[in-house]
Amino acid sequence: MTARSIGPLGAQTTDLLRELIQNAAVNDGTPDSGHEHRQVATLQRFFEGSGLEGVTVEPHPGRTSLIVRIPGTDPDAPSLALVGHTDVVPVEPAGWQRDPFAAEVVDDVLWGRGAIDMLNLTAAYAVVTRALAAGAFERSAFRPRGDLIFAAVADEEHGSRFGVDWLVTHRPDLIDADYVLTESGGASAGPLPSIGVMVGEKGAAPRTLRITGSPGHGSAPWSARNAATIAAEAVVRLSRHRTPTVITPQWRDYARALDLDDAVRDAVTDPRRFFDGIGGVGGLDGFAHASTHTTIAPTVVRAGEKGNVIPGEATVQLDIRILPGVTPEDVDGYLRDALGDLIEHIDVVGDWFGASTVSPTDTPLFGALEAAVRRAYPRAELLPMLGIGGTDGRFFRRRGIPAYGFGVLSERWDYGTFRRLFHGHDERIDLASLDLTAEALDHVVRRFHDPAGAARRPARRDSRA
């Protein structure tokens, strides 16, 4: 598929995505970064003339989100929210072949930060919403039975403090929906093809290790209780520690879909033999491990203030991602087991705990996703997956609202390649995938909101695993 053969939805998505990338809405984690107001201004211009004005919120200067709603015709029909974030992570320009914010299209591939994570989907959501709005206010045209909500939200890349987290806490009326679509789906898992859809994600329990030693002169290190040395040993022990292997239903099905040697597949779906087979899954070894283990990653280590002073204090930040069923007490136990006798020098700081979340698949929306995928790939199977990172979907699942990460990518994409571009160098997407995703989303929304449909608003279920 070439740029000349993509449909009107795909072409509009490409043009809008280029603008969103060029806005360089980089979120480095500080409150004054992000500049999502640029993205909102672009989207407001995009919606001009559609009859949709939307509502903006700005919890912090520049950290703006836009929410647009097309009202449905039936108050008892389920509502659907298309939730896309507008911020992107920083780049290391030296690692890129092309300018990460130029949004160049070369050989039908669009390059730039956010092309995969997730400005591609945010653009497609906006295009589909505007296309529906063009007829939603005309009597003869398609009108959704339930409300359709488009939300372009800030700050997903740093925990959503100024985005969805703020909205569900302070303005739930704007973003409340019965079902949600968001990021991280669409890549093929195997040769059949099996198209991944994120039905849930791991939880998180971040902690900080505060290490106490004794300061001294750097010229006499022998027998000193150096906090930096203790921190280094703690990092090594945590990196080598193995938490229990858990074969989730999602990982078992995913491993079956992969083109693996039978012996490898048998090993990586057996908790007793998992590490015998992980070397055979190729570039998916990190994903395989994270899908089957609660992971503890030391990420930020600090010690010392001066070159000739042995530090008496050090800290190690830990990114801990938890599987379904893991408790705060389990996390405490994993840390004690890993650190061993070092624990006498260490205080574990922090008690925040966000449980893993999983959505059911026996829903009308999931059925619409399956139908949309089979329009693109008639032999395709929709493969439910458990995300190993975090998305805005978790805020909805914790309120009992099914949320799925969905898209449809071209056959050139396998999940290993797809994952490597998230937050990586040379992020890019082909125009065929933009076209497939926009067309699939349009079909999903129209099928889900079909005026002849009989679906009613569901009772909300606690989605915590």
DOPA-518852 format. One record per residue: x negated, z, y negated of N, C-alpha, C in turn. Coordinates in steps of 0.02 Angstrom, whole numbers, plus 50000, padded with zeros to 5 digits. Last residue first. Example, Ala and Ser with C-alpha at 12.3 -4.5 7.8 and 13.67 -1.06 7.14 Angstrom:
2
493585035450112493165035750053493555039449998/493405039050284493855039050225493405039050165/
% end
This chain:
465
503755196750377503615196650448503445203650473/505095195850265504445198750279504345199150354/506325191350231505865186550262505195189550277/507935196250243507265198850229506775194550267/509075183750191508775187650244508095190250221/510615180650111509895181050107509625185850159/511825169250164511655176350155510905176850157/511925153350076511775157550133511715164950114/513235143350017512685147749998512555152650055/513615129950131513805135150084513205139650070/513805112650171513405118750170513645123450116/514425100650183514845106550192514455113050188/514355085050088514085090350131514535096450132/514715075550000515125076050060514895081650106/513745076149901514415078549885514875079149946/512165082049949512665076949960513365079549945/511045089649931511585090549883512135085249890/510205085250032510375092350030510995093449985/510085071649999510395073650062510635080850059/509445072549874510095069149880510445071049945/508275079449906508745082249857509435079049865/507675070750000507845077650017508375080349970/507475058949926507935058949983508145066050002/506545063649833507175060949810507695060949866/505505066849920505845072149883506515069849856/505155054049966505405059150013505775064649977/504715047849849505285045149884505585050349932/503605056149820504165055549772504785052949807/502815054049935503065060749919503655060349872/502515040249930502865043149989503175049849972/501825039749807502445036049816502845038949874/500725047749833501165049449777501845046049785/500165040449937500425047149950500885049449895/499755028849870500255028349923500565035149938/498755033249788499395031649758499945030949810/497805047349848497945040149846498655039049819/496905059649758497475057849800497595050449794/495615072249738495905065749727496505064649773/494145081249696494855081449714495185074849694/492745083249689493025076549700493755076749723/492555099849758492325094149719492735087949736/494005110949779493345108149794493145102649745/495265115949776494755119749739494055116849750/495595106049910495875111549872495295115649842/494865097849992494925095949922495245101349879/494975103250118494315103450086494355101650012/496295100550156496105107350137495445107450100/496225086550185496685089250135496465096050111/495345086250293495165083050230495585085850172/496155093450386495485095750369495245092850303/497315086050401497355092450367496665095150347/497105068850351497175073950402497115080750366/497655054150276497525061250266497615065250330/498035041250293497315042350284497145049750282/499395040150294499065041350358498315042450352/500005049550150499875043450188499455045150250/501115063750145500495060150127500405054150172/502395072250082502265067150133501665063050110/502795089850072502595083450042502535078450098/503055107250050503255100850078502965095050037/503295123650092502805119150061502875112350091/504805132750068504395128350110503905124450066/505765147150078505335143050036504865139150081/507255156650080506805152050116506425147650067/507335172550014507485165549998507005161050036/507075186150018507515183350068507705176150057/506125190049932506815191349911507315188349960/504995185249989505075192549987505765194549963/505145171649962505255174050030505355181650031/504795171449825505485169949846505615172649916/503465174649825503915178549784504645177449802/502875164849905502935171749931503425175849890/502765152949836503305153649884503405160849907/501645152049762502215155249731502805156149778/500375155749885500745151249841501305155249808/498785158749964499385161149932499705155849888/498175153950128498085156050059498745158650030/498625150050249498125155350249497955157750179/500285146650304499745145650256499265151550256/500855141350453500755147450415500165146450369/501985127650483501325130550478501345137050439/502965116450580502945122650539502245125750542/503005099750575502625105050608502595111250564/504055086950617503895091750565503595097850597/503525071750686503805078350698503595082850640/503845054050678503515060250656503905066350678/504255041450701504085045450760503805052350741/504475035950572505035036750618504885041150679/503975040650425503645039950491504175041250545/504925040350323504255037850312503895036250377/506035045650383506115039450346505435036250334/505555057550431505665052150480505835045550446/505535065250316504905063450348504995057550395/506905066850293506495063250244505835061050275/507315074450403507595067750394507155063650346/506595086350380506475082350440506715075250431/507215090550260506495088850261506335084550322/508495093250305508395087850257507665085750254/508225104250387508485098150416508405092250370/507845113250289507345111050338507575104650372/509095114950225508535111750190508005109350239/509895121550320510055114650299509475111150264/508865130250442509215129850378509385122650362/507955136650536508635134550553509075134350490/506765142050502506805134750502507495132150521/506375155850391506695152950451506705145350445/504755160050322505445157750314505725155150380/503715173950304503875168050344504615166350335/502345183050234503045180850230503145174450270/501375198050237501465191050254502205189250251/501435209950100501525207950170501545200450177/500285216349997500815211349998500875208550068/499705230549926499825227449991500415222749986/498535240849843499035235549839499085232049906/497615250749834498115251549887498655246149884/495935255049792496495250349791496975251549848/494335257949861494775258449803495325253149807/493415267649962493815261549963494355262349910/491805273649937492515274849924492865268049925/490365277050033490825272050005491515274949995/489525284250110489275282550044489775278350004/490165285350230490035291650194489775290350123/490195272750284490795274950249490665281350210/489145269350363489065268250291489635271250251/489505270750495489225276650462489095275550387/490725258050484490405263150525490135268850483/491295246250435490775249650396490415255050434/492245242150531491705237650510491135241350477/493105253150545492745250550603492155246250583/493585254250413493205259850444492795257250503/494255241950402493695243450358493265249150387/495255243150499494765237750504494155239250462/495985254250448495615254750511495095249350519/496555248850333496095254550328495665255150390/497365239250396496825237150350496315242750343/498265247450464497825242950501497235240850459/498925253350357498515257650401498035253350443/499645242550307499105245450267498635249850309/499855231050449500075236350404499495238750360/500355215250512499805219750494500055224650441/501385206150529501395212250569500845217150552/500475191250493501125194650503501045200750548/498815194750425499285191250468499965194750469/498035195250264498315198550323498825194250359/496525194950181497145191250194497405193250263/495555201750057495815203050125496485199550132/494175201349970494785197449975495025198050047/493335214249890493525211349954494185207549947/491925218149792492635216249794492765212649860/490865231349780490975225149818491725223849819/489715239949674490405238449695490405231749733/488615253949650488735246849664489465245949683/487415265349583488105263349596488135255849610/486095266949562486445272449594487165270949608/484745255449577485435256949558485735262749597/483145257949516483545257649578484265259649561/482495248749385482885254749402483275253549467/481935237549332481485242449362481835249049378/482975229249281482555226849335482105232049367/484585236349261483925234949236483445233649293/485785238249325485815236449255485135234249228/486655237849484486075238049441486185235549371/487805227049562487385232949566486825232349515/489175218649636488835220749574488425226949587/489955205049711489515210849723489155212349657/491375197449769491015199149708490615205549720/491775195549905491765189949858491365191349795/491965197750076491635200350016491545194649966/493425195650164492895191750133492605195450073/494245197250306493965201550255493355197950226/495765192050385495085190650363494885195350306/496635192650533496595195550467495875194950444/496725177350624496405183750610496575186150540/497185164650639497255169150696496955176050685/496905156950531497595156750557497715161950611/495545158250515495975161750467496705161950491/495105150050622494955157150621495425160950574/495625137550581495815140450645495695147950646/494955135650459495685136350460495915139550525/493645134650508493825139950460494575141150459/493745123350592493565129850620493755135550573/494015110250563494565115050556494395121950580/492985101750594493025104250526493605109050513/493035106350765492735102550711492805105750644/493435113350873493975110950829493695107350768/492455118950953492705112350971493255109650926/492165131750917491675126650900491925119650914/493175139250975493225137550904492725132150883/493105143451108493345136651093493305134551021/492665156251116492345151451160492535144251141/493505163151033492845161551006492445157051053/494655164751119494675160751058493985158551035/494895171751232494385166551237494335162451173/495915180751210495315183251243494745178151242/496955173551152496595178451111495955181051143/497095156651166497045162651209496645167851170/496985145251098497655148251100497685154151148/495715141051116495895143351049496615145751044/495735137351254495335142951231495585145551164/496565126151260496725132151299496355138251273/495835117351178496505119551159496705125951196/494675115851256494635118751189495315121451168/495215109551368494875116051376494815119651309/495725097651314496175102551344495855109451350/495155092751153495025093151225495465098751254/496385088251030495845092551056495755091451130/497185083750909496885079650961496265083250987/498525095350880497865092550866497605088550925/499675101250928499745094850894499065091450881/499245113250979499515108351026499555101450994/498925119850862498385118050908498615112850958/500225121750812499755117550776499185115250821/500785130550903501075123850896500585119150861/499935141650880499995138750947500265131550943/500155144450744499505141950766499545138750835/501515148550749501325142750709500645139950730/501485159950829501845153950852501645147750814/499785166550831500455166150803500815160050831/498745175750913498975168850918499695168650893/497505185550848498235185250858498445177950859/496115195650870496365188750873497105188850890/495625209250763495965206650824496195199450817/494075205950673494725209050679495075206150740/492395207650683492945203650709493575207950712/491055207650565491585211250601492145206450623/490145201250488490065200650560490645203650599/490515204650359490485197550377490445196550453/490345218450362491015215650354491035208350376/488945219150373489375221950426490075219050422/488535213150252488335210350317488795212750372/489085222050158489295215050159489125211850226/488375233750189489105233550197489355226450201/487095229750152487235231250223487985231050236/487305228650014487095222850053487235223750127/487605241949981488105236649971487945230450012/486385247950010486975249950048487525244650042/485615241549913485455240649984486045242450028/486215246349796486215239149809486075237649883/485965259849801486655257649809486695250149823/484705267549887484825261949841485535259349852/483965280649903484645278949923484895273749873/482255278649955482755279249902483445277349930/481265276650047481725282250060482245283150004/480365267049932480375270050000480815276350000/480275262449802480895261249839480935264849906/479605264549667479555268949725480185268249768/479835256549558479165256249587479095260449650/481095259049506481015253349551480325252849583/481615275749506481165270749478481055265249530/483395278649534482685280449535482275274749506/485015284749582484575280649541483855283149545/485785284649737485425288949689484955284549648/487445278849771486765280349793486445285249746/489025273849816488645278849779487965279849811/490145260449796489585263349833489195268049788/491715255349821491305258649769490765262649805/492535241049864492095246249890491685248949832/494195236249839493525236549811493145242349843/495425224849908495115231449901494445230749867/496965216449936496305216749905496065223949897/497885210750040497755217850029497065218649997/499165198750076498525200650045498485208150035/499835187550202499875192150147499185193950122/500035170050243499745176650253499855180950191/501605161350237500895162250220500675169350235/502755148250287502565155050268501835155350251/502945135250312503545139450315503395146650295/502355120450262502185127550259502825131650258/502245107050370502665110050318502525117550319/501365092650427501395099850415501875101750359/501845080750541501775082050470501875089450456/501105072350666501455078550654501325080450581/501275054850714500955060350678501405066650677/500105059050811500775056750829501195053450775/498785064150796498875056950795499595054650804/498955078450684498715075050743498895067750741/499375083050562498965087450604498665083850663/499485076150399499575075350471499105080050509/500165084550256499605081350292499745081250366/501255091450198501225084250196500685080850235/501115106150090501325102550149501155095150144/500835113449973500405114150031500655110750095/502155120449863501565116549882501315117749953/503945120649871503335121449832502765117949868/505695123349863505135119149886504545120249841/506955134949908506405133149864505935128249900/508665140749896508115137749934507595135349884/509425147249804509535148949874508995146149919/508715154449654508955148749694509055151149765/508205158949492508545160949553508815154749589/507665156649371507315153649428507645155349494/508395163049273508155156349261507925152849325/508685175749318509235171149309509005163949300/507505183049313507705180149377508275175149371/506565187349210507085182249199507285179049265/505725197749258506035198249192506595193249179/505355195049393505425201949368505845202349305/505265181649407505715185149454505815192349433/504335179049300505015176449299505485180249346/503135185049340503475187349279504205185149278/502895177549456502955184849460503315187549399/502785164549402503355166349443503445173849450/501765169149272502175163749297502765166349337/500835178349241501195175449184501655169749206/500435181449372500635186849327501035184249268/499965173149473500635171949444500885177449399/498695173149529499165178249551499855177849520/498015162349474497735169049466498275174349479/498665150549492497985150949517497655157749505/499875151449427499865152249499499165153449526/500055150149286499655155749314499675156549389/501715143549253501025145149236500715149849288/502805130549315502625137449302501875138349291/504185121949307503475120549297503165127149272/505575119549402505195124849369504455122849367/507165113349415506455111349412506095116649372/508575115049514508135118249465507435115349472/510215110849542509525108749554509095111449498/511675118449610511195117749555510525115249581/512605108049726512345114349702511855113149645/512915094349725513435099249737513225106049711/512335082649601512205087449655512775092349663/512995066649581512925073249552512805078249608/512815049349555512705055149599512645061549558/514075042349441513415042849474513375049049518/515235042149369515185037749427514545038649467/515055050849261515565052349312515475048249376/513495056849214513945051149215514425052049273/512555066349226513045067349173513505061349165/511735062249327512105068449337512645069549284/510935051349308511615050249331512035056449334/509785056649259510025050449227510745048849248/509495066849344509825068449281510105062349247/508785060149442509445062749458509835064249394/507615057449370507995051949400508705054149417/507185070349338507405065849284507815060149312/506855074749468507365078249428507635073849372/505845065849503506465065949542507025069349502/504875069449406505125062549411505795062349447/504625082949436504895081049370505205074049373/504095081949565504705085749553505035083749487/502935074449537503475071449578504125075149569/502215084049462502405077649432502985074449471/502055093749560502395095449498502635089149463/501285086549654501975088549669502365090349607/500095084749579500435079149611501165080749625/499675097349546499985093449494500325087249521/499175108149614499705104349645500065100049595/498105099849710498315106849701498535108049629/497795086349702498085088949765498395095849753/497445085049570497755079349604498085081349669/496745095149510497465095849514497815090249551/495505085349442495685092149460496445093049455/495445068349505495485073449453495695080249479/495855051449540495375056849543495515061949488/496825041249639496815044749575496375050949582/496605025649711496515032849721496445035949652/496535011849702497185014949719497115022349738/495225009849655495425007449721496045011249746/495425022649543494935018049570495125016249641/495945030149403496215027049463495725021649485/495495045449324495365038449338495715036249402/495605057649253496175054949291496095047449303/494705065249184494845058449158495435055249193/494285077049233494875077249191495025070449158/493135075349308493705078649340494335078849298/492275060549316492515065549268493145068849296/491565058849481491915056249422492125062049377/490895066049575490685059149565490985056149501/490415083049547490925077849549490615070949539/489535093249527489695091549596490195085849604/489455095449392488885092349424489035090149496/490625102649358490585095349346490015091949382/491525112949439490805112449429490655105049420/493085119049370492685114149407491945115449394/494475130849389493885127849356493515122949401/496165126249442495565130449444494985127049408/497655123749341497155121649391496565126349388/499435125149311498735126949299498295124449356/500725122649349500405117749304499685119449288/501695123149501501285126249450500905120849411/503395120249541502715117649538502305121049484/504795120749632504365125249594503645122649597/506395116949638505755113449648505255116949602/507765124949711507265125049658506635121349681/509475123449743508805121649765508335121649705/510975131649799510535128949747509835127949775/512435128449898511775131449889511375127849835/514105129749831513585125849864512905129049851/515035136149756514885139049821514335135349858/515235128449643514895134949636514725138349701/514925111749633515265116649677514915123349671/514145103649556514875102849550515255108149588/512705110649468513055107549524513805107249512/511635107049329512175110949360512525107049415/509965106449325510525101849329511095105649363/508755114549226509285115349276509805109749269/507075119149201507605114249188508125114849244/505845128549129506345128549182506925124149160/504135130749098504735126949081505205126949141/502965142549033503295139449089503935136049064/501395146148954502095144048950502335140949015/500325153748884500475153848956501225152348964/500185154448746499915148648781500095148248854/500285171848743500195165648704499855160148744/501305177048878500675177948841500555171448803/502555173048921502385180148925501755181948887/503605162148877502885162748862502695170148862/504775149848931504585156948924503835157148914/506045137748896505345139648902505275147248895/507265127548970507115133948938506375135348948/508025111148950507625116348982507535122448939/508625098648926508195101748876507745107148907/509215083248978508965089849000508485092648948/509485070648941510035075448936509835082448957/508455061948936508765062949001509385067348998/507785061248816508275056048831508635056848896/506315068848878506695066548820507155060748839/505495072348981506215073248991506635070848931/504225070248928504445066248986505195066648995/504145080148832504165073148810504425068648866/504085090948921504655090348874504715083248848/502855088348982503475087849021504085087448976/501975090648874501985084148908502645083148946/502245104148848502375099148796502415092148827/501815109748968502525110148950502695105048897/500455107548959500835104349013501585104248996/500125115548851499995108348848500415104648899/500405128148898500835125448846500735117948837/499395132348980499935128549011500435125848960/498145138148962498405133348912498965129048940/497065144549044497665141349069497945136049022/496575159648954496445153048983497105149849005/496845172348913496885167048863496695160148889/496655180749026497325179748998497375173848950/495625173449154495695177449094496365175949061/495615164449257495795171349273495855175849212/495455151649220494855154949247494985162349262/496335137549226496455144749229495845148049261/496515123249131496065126949176496195134449170/497215110349104497505117049100497135121749148/496955096549061496435101449078496685108649070/497675085249030497785091148989497305096849004/497405076249131497025075549069497135081549022/498385079849226497675081049240497275081049175/499525075349159499455082449174498725084249190/499305061449153499345065449091499235072849105/499325058349290498725057049250498725061249186/500645061549322500095065449351499455064449310/501345051449257501415058349234500845062649260/500915040149331500795040549259500835047749234/501345043749462500645042349448500495043149373/502725044649444502345050549465501605049649449/503035031349415503135036549364502745042849380/502705025649539502345023549478502425028749423/503615032049625502895032949634502495031149572/504805027049573504685034349573503935035749581/504655013049594504695015849526504575023349523/503435010549728504085010249696504085013449628/501955000549749502305006949750502945006349710/501274988749734501834988849780502194995549783/500194989849651500724985249630501344985849674/499324998349717499655001049658500234996549637/499684995349894499284994849833499674997649775/499575000050060500005000050000499565000049938/
% end
